[in-house]
Amino acid sequence: MSKEDRYQTLIGIIKPYLPDDISADSINRDSHLINELNINSANLVDIVLDVEDAFDITLENEEMDDMQTVGDALNIIDSKVN
């Protein structure tokens, strides 16, 4: 799976958790999951679980804490799958 494929998979994971007032088109690598995309903490846990399942990885607590933006999440995923 290429880096772009991982990015598209990550976007697909995030989309269902976006509130109605946030467009999926507004997601980019710099998007802050909580501050910009308005994803609440319960949904953030669901996203982490979905990421673990989709990429067959395990995220540690500190990695979850470091996952502030879409780009952060992608970097963590890339480091785990490579």
HTML snippet that shows the backbone in 3Dmol.js (N, CA, C, O; Angstrom):
<script src="https://3Dmol.org/build/3Dmol-min.js"></script>
<div id="view" style="width:600px;height:400px;position:relative"></div>
<script>
const pdb = `
ATOM      1  N   MET A   1       0.845  -1.180   0.000  1.00  0.00           N
ATOM      2  CA  MET A   1       0.000   0.000   0.000  1.00  0.00           C
ATOM      3  C   MET A   1       0.886   1.238   0.000  1.00  0.00           C
ATOM      4  O   MET A   1       1.778   1.377   0.838  1.00  0.00           O
ATOM      5  N   SER A   2       0.633   2.131  -0.944  1.00  0.00           N
ATOM      6  CA  SER A   2       1.446   3.349  -1.051  1.00  0.00           C
ATOM      7  C   SER A   2       1.039   4.359   0.024  1.00  0.00           C
ATOM      8  O   SER A   2      -0.003   4.223   0.667  1.00  0.00           O
ATOM      9  N   LYS A   3       1.879   5.361   0.200  1.00  0.00           N
ATOM     10  CA  LYS A   3       1.583   6.411   1.175  1.00  0.00           C
ATOM     11  C   LYS A   3       0.268   7.105   0.817  1.00  0.00           C
ATOM     12  O   LYS A   3      -0.525   7.425   1.702  1.00  0.00           O
ATOM     13  N   GLU A   4       0.036   7.336  -0.467  1.00  0.00           N
ATOM     14  CA  GLU A   4      -1.218   7.974  -0.902  1.00  0.00           C
ATOM     15  C   GLU A   4      -2.411   7.070  -0.601  1.00  0.00           C
ATOM     16  O   GLU A   4      -3.467   7.553  -0.191  1.00  0.00           O
ATOM     17  N   ASP A   5      -2.252   5.766  -0.801  1.00  0.00           N
ATOM     18  CA  ASP A   5      -3.331   4.827  -0.478  1.00  0.00           C
ATOM     19  C   ASP A   5      -3.638   4.855   1.025  1.00  0.00           C
ATOM     20  O   ASP A   5      -4.799   4.815   1.431  1.00  0.00           O
ATOM     21  N   ARG A   6      -2.589   4.923   1.836  1.00  0.00           N
ATOM     22  CA  ARG A   6      -2.788   5.001   3.288  1.00  0.00           C
ATOM     23  C   ARG A   6      -3.518   6.290   3.650  1.00  0.00           C
ATOM     24  O   ARG A   6      -4.392   6.293   4.516  1.00  0.00           O
ATOM     25  N   TYR A   7      -3.154   7.384   2.983  1.00  0.00           N
ATOM     26  CA  TYR A   7      -3.820   8.676   3.231  1.00  0.00           C
ATOM     27  C   TYR A   7      -5.302   8.576   2.879  1.00  0.00           C
ATOM     28  O   TYR A   7      -6.153   9.001   3.660  1.00  0.00           O
ATOM     29  N   GLN A   8      -5.615   8.022   1.722  1.00  0.00           N
ATOM     30  CA  GLN A   8      -7.012   7.900   1.303  1.00  0.00           C
ATOM     31  C   GLN A   8      -7.790   6.971   2.244  1.00  0.00           C
ATOM     32  O   GLN A   8      -8.957   7.228   2.541  1.00  0.00           O
ATOM     33  N   THR A   9      -7.155   5.907   2.706  1.00  0.00           N
ATOM     34  CA  THR A   9      -7.797   5.007   3.660  1.00  0.00           C
ATOM     35  C   THR A   9      -8.084   5.739   4.966  1.00  0.00           C
ATOM     36  O   THR A   9      -9.159   5.585   5.547  1.00  0.00           O
ATOM     37  N   LEU A  10      -7.119   6.535   5.427  1.00  0.00           N
ATOM     38  CA  LEU A  10      -7.291   7.315   6.653  1.00  0.00           C
ATOM     39  C   LEU A  10      -8.446   8.305   6.506  1.00  0.00           C
ATOM     40  O   LEU A  10      -9.261   8.437   7.419  1.00  0.00           O
ATOM     41  N   ILE A  11      -8.528   8.994   5.382  1.00  0.00           N
ATOM     42  CA  ILE A  11      -9.626   9.937   5.135  1.00  0.00           C
ATOM     43  C   ILE A  11     -10.955   9.180   5.188  1.00  0.00           C
ATOM     44  O   ILE A  11     -11.927   9.660   5.773  1.00  0.00           O
ATOM     45  N   GLY A  12     -10.989   7.999   4.576  1.00  0.00           N
ATOM     46  CA  GLY A  12     -12.200   7.187   4.598  1.00  0.00           C
ATOM     47  C   GLY A  12     -12.613   6.778   6.002  1.00  0.00           C
ATOM     48  O   GLY A  12     -13.802   6.655   6.294  1.00  0.00           O
ATOM     49  N   ILE A  13     -11.626   6.568   6.874  1.00  0.00           N
ATOM     50  CA  ILE A  13     -11.904   6.227   8.265  1.00  0.00           C
ATOM     51  C   ILE A  13     -12.466   7.435   9.014  1.00  0.00           C
ATOM     52  O   ILE A  13     -13.385   7.293   9.820  1.00  0.00           O
ATOM     53  N   ILE A  14     -11.919   8.615   8.750  1.00  0.00           N
ATOM     54  CA  ILE A  14     -12.316   9.823   9.469  1.00  0.00           C
ATOM     55  C   ILE A  14     -13.703  10.319   9.052  1.00  0.00           C
ATOM     56  O   ILE A  14     -14.473  10.779   9.895  1.00  0.00           O
ATOM     57  N   LYS A  15     -14.025  10.229   7.765  1.00  0.00           N
ATOM     58  CA  LYS A  15     -15.271  10.810   7.224  1.00  0.00           C
ATOM     59  C   LYS A  15     -16.535  10.495   8.015  1.00  0.00           C
ATOM     60  O   LYS A  15     -17.297  11.415   8.313  1.00  0.00           O
ATOM     61  N   PRO A  16     -16.793   9.234   8.367  1.00  0.00           N
ATOM     62  CA  PRO A  16     -18.056   8.944   9.075  1.00  0.00           C
ATOM     63  C   PRO A  16     -18.178   9.610  10.445  1.00  0.00           C
ATOM     64  O   PRO A  16     -19.279   9.722  10.986  1.00  0.00           O
ATOM     65  N   TYR A  17     -17.063  10.049  11.001  1.00  0.00           N
ATOM     66  CA  TYR A  17     -17.076  10.645  12.338  1.00  0.00           C
ATOM     67  C   TYR A  17     -17.159  12.169  12.304  1.00  0.00           C
ATOM     68  O   TYR A  17     -17.214  12.807  13.355  1.00  0.00           O
ATOM     69  N   LEU A  18     -17.169  12.753  11.119  1.00  0.00           N
ATOM     70  CA  LEU A  18     -17.261  14.206  11.020  1.00  0.00           C
ATOM     71  C   LEU A  18     -18.656  14.672  11.399  1.00  0.00           C
ATOM     72  O   LEU A  18     -19.639  14.037  11.019  1.00  0.00           O
ATOM     73  N   PRO A  19     -18.765  15.789  12.154  1.00  0.00           N
ATOM     74  CA  PRO A  19     -20.091  16.340  12.417  1.00  0.00           C
ATOM     75  C   PRO A  19     -20.709  16.884  11.122  1.00  0.00           C
ATOM     76  O   PRO A  19     -19.998  17.142  10.151  1.00  0.00           O
ATOM     77  N   ASP A  20     -22.008  17.052  11.116  1.00  0.00           N
ATOM     78  CA  ASP A  20     -22.725  17.466   9.902  1.00  0.00           C
ATOM     79  C   ASP A  20     -22.245  18.803   9.338  1.00  0.00           C
ATOM     80  O   ASP A  20     -22.349  19.042   8.135  1.00  0.00           O
ATOM     81  N   ASP A  21     -21.718  19.675  10.203  1.00  0.00           N
ATOM     82  CA  ASP A  21     -21.302  21.003   9.727  1.00  0.00           C
ATOM     83  C   ASP A  21     -19.883  21.029   9.168  1.00  0.00           C
ATOM     84  O   ASP A  21     -19.399  22.093   8.781  1.00  0.00           O
ATOM     85  N   ILE A  22     -19.212  19.893   9.117  1.00  0.00           N
ATOM     86  CA  ILE A  22     -17.852  19.817   8.577  1.00  0.00           C
ATOM     87  C   ILE A  22     -17.882  18.980   7.301  1.00  0.00           C
ATOM     88  O   ILE A  22     -18.347  17.840   7.302  1.00  0.00           O
ATOM     89  N   SER A  23     -17.379  19.563   6.213  1.00  0.00           N
ATOM     90  CA  SER A  23     -17.346  18.857   4.930  1.00  0.00           C
ATOM     91  C   SER A  23     -16.110  17.972   4.851  1.00  0.00           C
ATOM     92  O   SER A  23     -15.026  18.357   5.288  1.00  0.00           O
ATOM     93  N   ALA A  24     -16.289  16.778   4.288  1.00  0.00           N
ATOM     94  CA  ALA A  24     -15.153  15.879   4.095  1.00  0.00           C
ATOM     95  C   ALA A  24     -14.129  16.504   3.162  1.00  0.00           C
ATOM     96  O   ALA A  24     -12.945  16.171   3.228  1.00  0.00           O
ATOM     97  N   ASP A  25     -14.573  17.407   2.293  1.00  0.00           N
ATOM     98  CA  ASP A  25     -13.664  18.085   1.367  1.00  0.00           C
ATOM     99  C   ASP A  25     -12.680  18.994   2.099  1.00  0.00           C
ATOM    100  O   ASP A  25     -11.654  19.377   1.537  1.00  0.00           O
ATOM    101  N   SER A  26     -12.984  19.338   3.333  1.00  0.00           N
ATOM    102  CA  SER A  26     -12.108  20.241   4.083  1.00  0.00           C
ATOM    103  C   SER A  26     -10.960  19.506   4.773  1.00  0.00           C
ATOM    104  O   SER A  26     -10.091  20.146   5.366  1.00  0.00           O
ATOM    105  N   ILE A  27     -10.943  18.179   4.705  1.00  0.00           N
ATOM    106  CA  ILE A  27      -9.882  17.401   5.355  1.00  0.00           C
ATOM    107  C   ILE A  27      -8.592  17.500   4.541  1.00  0.00           C
ATOM    108  O   ILE A  27      -8.585  17.253   3.335  1.00  0.00           O
ATOM    109  N   ASN A  28      -7.507  17.863   5.216  1.00  0.00           N
ATOM    110  CA  ASN A  28      -6.183  17.805   4.591  1.00  0.00           C
ATOM    111  C   ASN A  28      -5.178  17.362   5.653  1.00  0.00           C
ATOM    112  O   ASN A  28      -5.544  17.150   6.809  1.00  0.00           O
ATOM    113  N   ARG A  29      -3.942  17.225   5.269  1.00  0.00           N
ATOM    114  CA  ARG A  29      -2.923  16.712   6.200  1.00  0.00           C
ATOM    115  C   ARG A  29      -2.730  17.596   7.421  1.00  0.00           C
ATOM    116  O   ARG A  29      -2.322  17.115   8.478  1.00  0.00           O
ATOM    117  N   ASP A  30      -3.024  18.901   7.282  1.00  0.00           N
ATOM    118  CA  ASP A  30      -2.839  19.828   8.395  1.00  0.00           C
ATOM    119  C   ASP A  30      -4.067  19.949   9.292  1.00  0.00           C
ATOM    120  O   ASP A  30      -4.021  20.636  10.313  1.00  0.00           O
ATOM    121  N   SER A  31      -5.162  19.291   8.923  1.00  0.00           N
ATOM    122  CA  SER A  31      -6.400  19.402   9.696  1.00  0.00           C
ATOM    123  C   SER A  31      -6.220  18.829  11.095  1.00  0.00           C
ATOM    124  O   SER A  31      -5.814  17.679  11.265  1.00  0.00           O
ATOM    125  N   HIS A  32      -6.533  19.662  12.105  1.00  0.00           N
ATOM    126  CA  HIS A  32      -6.477  19.208  13.499  1.00  0.00           C
ATOM    127  C   HIS A  32      -7.758  18.434  13.779  1.00  0.00           C
ATOM    128  O   HIS A  32      -8.859  18.946  13.576  1.00  0.00           O
ATOM    129  N   LEU A  33      -7.610  17.213  14.242  1.00  0.00           N
ATOM    130  CA  LEU A  33      -8.765  16.321  14.407  1.00  0.00           C
ATOM    131  C   LEU A  33      -9.820  16.892  15.349  1.00  0.00           C
ATOM    132  O   LEU A  33     -11.015  16.786  15.070  1.00  0.00           O
ATOM    133  N   ILE A  34      -9.401  17.490  16.451  1.00  0.00           N
ATOM    134  CA  ILE A  34     -10.357  18.004  17.431  1.00  0.00           C
ATOM    135  C   ILE A  34     -10.719  19.464  17.146  1.00  0.00           C
ATOM    136  O   ILE A  34     -11.901  19.802  17.079  1.00  0.00           O
ATOM    137  N   ASN A  35      -9.721  20.327  16.979  1.00  0.00           N
ATOM    138  CA  ASN A  35      -9.979  21.759  16.850  1.00  0.00           C
ATOM    139  C   ASN A  35     -10.610  22.166  15.525  1.00  0.00           C
ATOM    140  O   ASN A  35     -11.459  23.057  15.497  1.00  0.00           O
ATOM    141  N   GLU A  36     -10.212  21.533  14.434  1.00  0.00           N
ATOM    142  CA  GLU A  36     -10.740  21.916  13.121  1.00  0.00           C
ATOM    143  C   GLU A  36     -11.857  21.011  12.641  1.00  0.00           C
ATOM    144  O   GLU A  36     -12.860  21.485  12.109  1.00  0.00           O
ATOM    145  N   LEU A  37     -11.688  19.708  12.828  1.00  0.00           N
ATOM    146  CA  LEU A  37     -12.673  18.758  12.325  1.00  0.00           C
ATOM    147  C   LEU A  37     -13.766  18.450  13.358  1.00  0.00           C
ATOM    148  O   LEU A  37     -14.713  17.719  13.067  1.00  0.00           O
ATOM    149  N   ASN A  38     -13.626  19.014  14.564  1.00  0.00           N
ATOM    150  CA  ASN A  38     -14.636  18.879  15.625  1.00  0.00           C
ATOM    151  C   ASN A  38     -14.973  17.434  15.963  1.00  0.00           C
ATOM    152  O   ASN A  38     -16.128  17.110  16.242  1.00  0.00           O
ATOM    153  N   ILE A  39     -13.969  16.568  15.940  1.00  0.00           N
ATOM    154  CA  ILE A  39     -14.172  15.173  16.309  1.00  0.00           C
ATOM    155  C   ILE A  39     -14.056  15.076  17.831  1.00  0.00           C
ATOM    156  O   ILE A  39     -13.058  15.505  18.410  1.00  0.00           O
ATOM    157  N   ASN A  40     -15.076  14.512  18.472  1.00  0.00           N
ATOM    158  CA  ASN A  40     -15.043  14.437  19.934  1.00  0.00           C
ATOM    159  C   ASN A  40     -14.163  13.273  20.391  1.00  0.00           C
ATOM    160  O   ASN A  40     -13.765  12.425  19.593  1.00  0.00           O
ATOM    161  N   SER A  41     -13.873  13.254  21.669  1.00  0.00           N
ATOM    162  CA  SER A  41     -12.910  12.280  22.183  1.00  0.00           C
ATOM    163  C   SER A  41     -13.409  10.836  22.038  1.00  0.00           C
ATOM    164  O   SER A  41     -12.606   9.932  21.809  1.00  0.00           O
ATOM    165  N   ALA A  42     -14.702  10.613  22.165  1.00  0.00           N
ATOM    166  CA  ALA A  42     -15.226   9.251  21.998  1.00  0.00           C
ATOM    167  C   ALA A  42     -15.034   8.783  20.555  1.00  0.00           C
ATOM    168  O   ALA A  42     -14.647   7.640  20.317  1.00  0.00           O
ATOM    169  N   ASN A  43     -15.304   9.663  19.603  1.00  0.00           N
ATOM    170  CA  ASN A  43     -15.117   9.308  18.196  1.00  0.00           C
ATOM    171  C   ASN A  43     -13.644   9.153  17.855  1.00  0.00           C
ATOM    172  O   ASN A  43     -13.279   8.361  16.986  1.00  0.00           O
ATOM    173  N   LEU A  44     -12.792   9.918  18.548  1.00  0.00           N
ATOM    174  CA  LEU A  44     -11.355   9.793  18.319  1.00  0.00           C
ATOM    175  C   LEU A  44     -10.878   8.387  18.704  1.00  0.00           C
ATOM    176  O   LEU A  44     -10.025   7.810  18.030  1.00  0.00           O
ATOM    177  N   VAL A  45     -11.422   7.854  19.769  1.00  0.00           N
ATOM    178  CA  VAL A  45     -11.093   6.479  20.174  1.00  0.00           C
ATOM    179  C   VAL A  45     -11.553   5.507  19.081  1.00  0.00           C
ATOM    180  O   VAL A  45     -10.831   4.572  18.735  1.00  0.00           O
ATOM    181  N   ASP A  46     -12.748   5.730  18.545  1.00  0.00           N
ATOM    182  CA  ASP A  46     -13.247   4.871  17.461  1.00  0.00           C
ATOM    183  C   ASP A  46     -12.353   4.953  16.233  1.00  0.00           C
ATOM    184  O   ASP A  46     -12.094   3.942  15.580  1.00  0.00           O
ATOM    185  N   ILE A  47     -11.884   6.148  15.920  1.00  0.00           N
ATOM    186  CA  ILE A  47     -10.984   6.320  14.775  1.00  0.00           C
ATOM    187  C   ILE A  47      -9.695   5.536  15.001  1.00  0.00           C
ATOM    188  O   ILE A  47      -9.206   4.861  14.095  1.00  0.00           O
ATOM    189  N   VAL A  48      -9.148   5.629  16.212  1.00  0.00           N
ATOM    190  CA  VAL A  48      -7.923   4.884  16.533  1.00  0.00           C
ATOM    191  C   VAL A  48      -8.154   3.385  16.348  1.00  0.00           C
ATOM    192  O   VAL A  48      -7.318   2.698  15.761  1.00  0.00           O
ATOM    193  N   LEU A  49      -9.269   2.880  16.840  1.00  0.00           N
ATOM    194  CA  LEU A  49      -9.573   1.454  16.697  1.00  0.00           C
ATOM    195  C   LEU A  49      -9.723   1.070  15.228  1.00  0.00           C
ATOM    196  O   LEU A  49      -9.246   0.017  14.804  1.00  0.00           O
ATOM    197  N   ASP A  50     -10.384   1.922  14.457  1.00  0.00           N
ATOM    198  CA  ASP A  50     -10.547   1.661  13.021  1.00  0.00           C
ATOM    199  C   ASP A  50      -9.208   1.679  12.294  1.00  0.00           C
ATOM    200  O   ASP A  50      -8.971   0.873  11.394  1.00  0.00           O
ATOM    201  N   VAL A  51      -8.331   2.605  12.689  1.00  0.00           N
ATOM    202  CA  VAL A  51      -6.990   2.686  12.099  1.00  0.00           C
ATOM    203  C   VAL A  51      -6.216   1.406  12.405  1.00  0.00           C
ATOM    204  O   VAL A  51      -5.568   0.835  11.529  1.00  0.00           O
ATOM    205  N   GLU A  52      -6.292   0.967  13.654  1.00  0.00           N
ATOM    206  CA  GLU A  52      -5.587  -0.261  14.033  1.00  0.00           C
ATOM    207  C   GLU A  52      -6.071  -1.443  13.199  1.00  0.00           C
ATOM    208  O   GLU A  52      -5.270  -2.252  12.731  1.00  0.00           O
ATOM    209  N   ASP A  53      -7.382  -1.535  13.018  1.00  0.00           N
ATOM    210  CA  ASP A  53      -7.947  -2.634  12.221  1.00  0.00           C
ATOM    211  C   ASP A  53      -7.562  -2.524  10.751  1.00  0.00           C
ATOM    212  O   ASP A  53      -7.156  -3.510  10.136  1.00  0.00           O
ATOM    213  N   ALA A  54      -7.690  -1.326  10.189  1.00  0.00           N
ATOM    214  CA  ALA A  54      -7.457  -1.136   8.758  1.00  0.00           C
ATOM    215  C   ALA A  54      -6.005  -1.401   8.369  1.00  0.00           C
ATOM    216  O   ALA A  54      -5.732  -1.941   7.297  1.00  0.00           O
ATOM    217  N   PHE A  55      -5.078  -1.020   9.242  1.00  0.00           N
ATOM    218  CA  PHE A  55      -3.658  -1.132   8.904  1.00  0.00           C
ATOM    219  C   PHE A  55      -2.968  -2.281   9.641  1.00  0.00           C
ATOM    220  O   PHE A  55      -1.765  -2.489   9.484  1.00  0.00           O
ATOM    221  N   ASP A  56      -3.728  -3.022  10.442  1.00  0.00           N
ATOM    222  CA  ASP A  56      -3.201  -4.150  11.201  1.00  0.00           C
ATOM    223  C   ASP A  56      -1.996  -3.731  12.046  1.00  0.00           C
ATOM    224  O   ASP A  56      -0.927  -4.338  11.993  1.00  0.00           O
ATOM    225  N   ILE A  57      -2.214  -2.663  12.833  1.00  0.00           N
ATOM    226  CA  ILE A  57      -1.172  -2.131  13.718  1.00  0.00           C
ATOM    227  C   ILE A  57      -1.767  -1.956  15.113  1.00  0.00           C
ATOM    228  O   ILE A  57      -2.982  -2.035  15.294  1.00  0.00           O
ATOM    229  N   THR A  58      -0.911  -1.721  16.081  1.00  0.00           N
ATOM    230  CA  THR A  58      -1.340  -1.387  17.435  1.00  0.00           C
ATOM    231  C   THR A  58      -0.743  -0.037  17.795  1.00  0.00           C
ATOM    232  O   THR A  58       0.461   0.179  17.651  1.00  0.00           O
ATOM    233  N   LEU A  59      -1.589   0.865  18.260  1.00  0.00           N
ATOM    234  CA  LEU A  59      -1.129   2.192  18.651  1.00  0.00           C
ATOM    235  C   LEU A  59      -1.008   2.254  20.170  1.00  0.00           C
ATOM    236  O   LEU A  59      -1.920   1.865  20.899  1.00  0.00           O
ATOM    237  N   GLU A  60       0.126   2.747  20.625  1.00  0.00           N
ATOM    238  CA  GLU A  60       0.357   2.916  22.059  1.00  0.00           C
ATOM    239  C   GLU A  60      -0.305   4.212  22.523  1.00  0.00           C
ATOM    240  O   GLU A  60      -0.612   5.079  21.704  1.00  0.00           O
ATOM    241  N   ASN A  61      -0.527   4.347  23.829  1.00  0.00           N
ATOM    242  CA  ASN A  61      -1.182   5.539  24.369  1.00  0.00           C
ATOM    243  C   ASN A  61      -0.467   6.831  23.972  1.00  0.00           C
ATOM    244  O   ASN A  61      -1.110   7.820  23.621  1.00  0.00           O
ATOM    245  N   GLU A  62       0.866   6.817  24.029  1.00  0.00           N
ATOM    246  CA  GLU A  62       1.612   8.037  23.697  1.00  0.00           C
ATOM    247  C   GLU A  62       1.446   8.387  22.220  1.00  0.00           C
ATOM    248  O   GLU A  62       1.420   9.565  21.861  1.00  0.00           O
ATOM    249  N   GLU A  63       1.335   7.380  21.368  1.00  0.00           N
ATOM    250  CA  GLU A  63       1.116   7.641  19.942  1.00  0.00           C
ATOM    251  C   GLU A  63      -0.275   8.239  19.718  1.00  0.00           C
ATOM    252  O   GLU A  63      -0.447   9.127  18.882  1.00  0.00           O
ATOM    253  N   MET A  64      -1.253   7.753  20.460  1.00  0.00           N
ATOM    254  CA  MET A  64      -2.600   8.318  20.360  1.00  0.00           C
ATOM    255  C   MET A  64      -2.589   9.776  20.796  1.00  0.00           C
ATOM    256  O   MET A  64      -3.257  10.613  20.189  1.00  0.00           O
ATOM    257  N   ASP A  65      -1.831  10.083  21.850  1.00  0.00           N
ATOM    258  CA  ASP A  65      -1.725  11.462  22.325  1.00  0.00           C
ATOM    259  C   ASP A  65      -1.054  12.354  21.289  1.00  0.00           C
ATOM    260  O   ASP A  65      -1.370  13.539  21.186  1.00  0.00           O
ATOM    261  N   ASP A  66      -0.125  11.782  20.519  1.00  0.00           N
ATOM    262  CA  ASP A  66       0.598  12.543  19.495  1.00  0.00           C
ATOM    263  C   ASP A  66      -0.220  12.727  18.221  1.00  0.00           C
ATOM    264  O   ASP A  66       0.172  13.496  17.344  1.00  0.00           O
ATOM    265  N   MET A  67      -1.340  12.039  18.108  1.00  0.00           N
ATOM    266  CA  MET A  67      -2.148  12.090  16.894  1.00  0.00           C
ATOM    267  C   MET A  67      -3.092  13.299  16.960  1.00  0.00           C
ATOM    268  O   MET A  67      -4.281  13.165  17.252  1.00  0.00           O
ATOM    269  N   GLN A  68      -2.535  14.470  16.682  1.00  0.00           N
ATOM    270  CA  GLN A  68      -3.307  15.711  16.744  1.00  0.00           C
ATOM    271  C   GLN A  68      -3.914  16.086  15.393  1.00  0.00           C
ATOM    272  O   GLN A  68      -5.050  16.556  15.320  1.00  0.00           O
ATOM    273  N   THR A  69      -3.141  15.871  14.326  1.00  0.00           N
ATOM    274  CA  THR A  69      -3.604  16.233  12.986  1.00  0.00           C
ATOM    275  C   THR A  69      -3.684  14.979  12.117  1.00  0.00           C
ATOM    276  O   THR A  69      -3.190  13.915  12.489  1.00  0.00           O
ATOM    277  N   VAL A  70      -4.312  15.129  10.958  1.00  0.00           N
ATOM    278  CA  VAL A  70      -4.369  14.029   9.996  1.00  0.00           C
ATOM    279  C   VAL A  70      -2.949  13.616   9.614  1.00  0.00           C
ATOM    280  O   VAL A  70      -2.656  12.426   9.496  1.00  0.00           O
ATOM    281  N   GLY A  71      -2.066  14.600   9.422  1.00  0.00           N
ATOM    282  CA  GLY A  71      -0.674  14.319   9.079  1.00  0.00           C
ATOM    283  C   GLY A  71       0.049  13.549  10.171  1.00  0.00           C
ATOM    284  O   GLY A  71       0.835  12.645   9.888  1.00  0.00           O
ATOM    285  N   ASP A  72      -0.220  13.914  11.432  1.00  0.00           N
ATOM    286  CA  ASP A  72       0.371  13.177  12.559  1.00  0.00           C
ATOM    287  C   ASP A  72      -0.049  11.715  12.503  1.00  0.00           C
ATOM    288  O   ASP A  72       0.776  10.815  12.656  1.00  0.00           O
ATOM    289  N   ALA A  73      -1.342  11.487  12.283  1.00  0.00           N
ATOM    290  CA  ALA A  73      -1.859  10.120  12.212  1.00  0.00           C
ATOM    291  C   ALA A  73      -1.189   9.353  11.079  1.00  0.00           C
ATOM    292  O   ALA A  73      -0.814   8.191  11.236  1.00  0.00           O
ATOM    293  N   LEU A  74      -1.046  10.017   9.940  1.00  0.00           N
ATOM    294  CA  LEU A  74      -0.430   9.372   8.784  1.00  0.00           C
ATOM    295  C   LEU A  74       1.031   9.025   9.071  1.00  0.00           C
ATOM    296  O   LEU A  74       1.490   7.943   8.706  1.00  0.00           O
ATOM    297  N   ASN A  75       1.757   9.922   9.716  1.00  0.00           N
ATOM    298  CA  ASN A  75       3.159   9.652  10.054  1.00  0.00           C
ATOM    299  C   ASN A  75       3.281   8.464  11.000  1.00  0.00           C
ATOM    300  O   ASN A  75       4.184   7.640  10.855  1.00  0.00           O
ATOM    301  N   ILE A  76       2.371   8.376  11.972  1.00  0.00           N
ATOM    302  CA  ILE A  76       2.401   7.255  12.911  1.00  0.00           C
ATOM    303  C   ILE A  76       2.091   5.961  12.182  1.00  0.00           C
ATOM    304  O   ILE A  76       2.753   4.947  12.404  1.00  0.00           O
ATOM    305  N   ILE A  77       1.087   5.989  11.310  1.00  0.00           N
ATOM    306  CA  ILE A  77       0.727   4.804  10.527  1.00  0.00           C
ATOM    307  C   ILE A  77       1.920   4.384   9.668  1.00  0.00           C
ATOM    308  O   ILE A  77       2.287   3.210   9.634  1.00  0.00           O
ATOM    309  N   ASP A  78       2.521   5.356   8.973  1.00  0.00           N
ATOM    310  CA  ASP A  78       3.668   5.049   8.098  1.00  0.00           C
ATOM    311  C   ASP A  78       4.806   4.413   8.892  1.00  0.00           C
ATOM    312  O   ASP A  78       5.448   3.478   8.414  1.00  0.00           O
ATOM    313  N   SER A  79       5.061   4.913  10.100  1.00  0.00           N
ATOM    314  CA  SER A  79       6.162   4.367  10.894  1.00  0.00           C
ATOM    315  C   SER A  79       5.851   2.933  11.356  1.00  0.00           C
ATOM    316  O   SER A  79       6.766   2.133  11.549  1.00  0.00           O
ATOM    317  N   LYS A  80       4.590   2.618  11.528  1.00  0.00           N
ATOM    318  CA  LYS A  80       4.176   1.295  11.996  1.00  0.00           C
ATOM    319  C   LYS A  80       4.155   0.256  10.874  1.00  0.00           C
ATOM    320  O   LYS A  80       4.482  -0.909  11.100  1.00  0.00           O
ATOM    321  N   VAL A  81       3.774   0.674   9.673  1.00  0.00           N
ATOM    322  CA  VAL A  81       3.632  -0.313   8.598  1.00  0.00           C
ATOM    323  C   VAL A  81       4.948  -0.519   7.836  1.00  0.00           C
ATOM    324  O   VAL A  81       5.082  -1.492   7.094  1.00  0.00           O
ATOM    325  N   ASN A  82       5.906   0.375   8.010  1.00  0.00           N
ATOM    326  CA  ASN A  82       7.193   0.226   7.313  1.00  0.00           C
ATOM    327  C   ASN A  82       8.210  -0.512   8.156  1.00  0.00           C
ATOM    328  O   ASN A  82       9.341  -0.720   7.718  1.00  0.00           O
TER     329      ASN A  82
END
`;
const viewer = $3Dmol.createViewer("view");
viewer.addModel(pdb, "pdb");
viewer.setStyle({}, {cartoon: {color: "spectrum"}});
viewer.zoomTo();
viewer.render();
</script>
